[in-house]
């Protein structure tokens, strides 16, 4: 009987900070959730992370009101690596959002 091949354990940690309001972009949604040429900015960023040669544990930091959307986008992009994604709420500043991501 053969043993199913498991995904390699992550050897890299990546924090994707998508918690900004995007006010300078003047859109209804935060910048990470704006669709550009058929994909959100967050989705495009995560595709780049999942293209890494090393398996990665990924923490996505998002605004509280957008946490479900961030999680759905991350899991859609991750495919088989979905077990290595964590989504956390960001803070009221970029520094606090990065801290939240690092603490996860």
N, C-alpha and C positions, 0 to 999 in steps of 0.2 A: 504494500500500500504506500503510495507516495504522499509526502507531506506537502500541503500547499505552501507556495512561496510567500513569505511575508514581506511587507515593505520594510526597507532598512530603517533602523531607528534614526531619528534626526541627529545630526552632528553640528548643525548650525542653528542659531536662533535669529529670527528677524522680527523687528517691530515695524509695522506699517502704520504710521500715524495719519489717520484719515478723519481727524476730529475737528478740523477747522470749519469755520462758518462759511468761508468763501465769499465774504461780503464784497471784496474787490472785483469778483467775477460778475456780480450783479445778476445772479440766477436765483430761482426759487429754492433750489436744493444746494447743500454744501458742495464745494468743488469736487470732492471725491465721488459724488453721486450724480454728477452731470454726465450725460451721455454725449460722447464724441465719436462720430463715425460708427455708431452701432454698439458701443461698449462704454461703460462708465470708466471714469478715470481710475477708480479703485480696481476695477476688473483688469484694466491694462497694467496697473502696477503689480498686481498679484500674479499675472501671467509671467512677468519678468522674474519674479521671485521663484515661481515654480519651475522656471527654466534652468535654475541653478543645477550644477552637477551634483552638489551635496544635498542630501535630504535635510529639510529644514523644519523646525518648529516655528510657526508663524503666529504672531499676536497682532491682531488688527484692532486699533484703537479708534473708536468712532463716537460721535455725539450720542448722548442718551436716546434722543428721539429717533435716531437712525440705526440703532444697534441691531435690530432684527434684519434690516436691509443689508447691513454690512456683513452679518453672519451668513445670510442667504447667498450673497455675491461670493464671499470667500469659499463657501462650501461648493458652490457651483464650479468655480474655477479649479478648486483643489482636486476634484475627482477622487482617486484612490488615496490621496494624502489628506483627506478631510479629518482624519483622527488627530492630525498634528496642527490643527487650527484652533485658536482661542480668540474670542472677541470680547473686548473690555470697553467700558465707558471711559471717555477722555475727561480731562479736567477743563477748567475755565481759562487756562493758558496753554500754550504749546508745551512749555516745560512740565506742567502738571500732567499733560496727556502722555508725554514721553515717559515720565516717572511711572504712570499707571501701566504703561506697556511693559516697562522693564520689571516692574513688581510682579507682573503676571508670570 
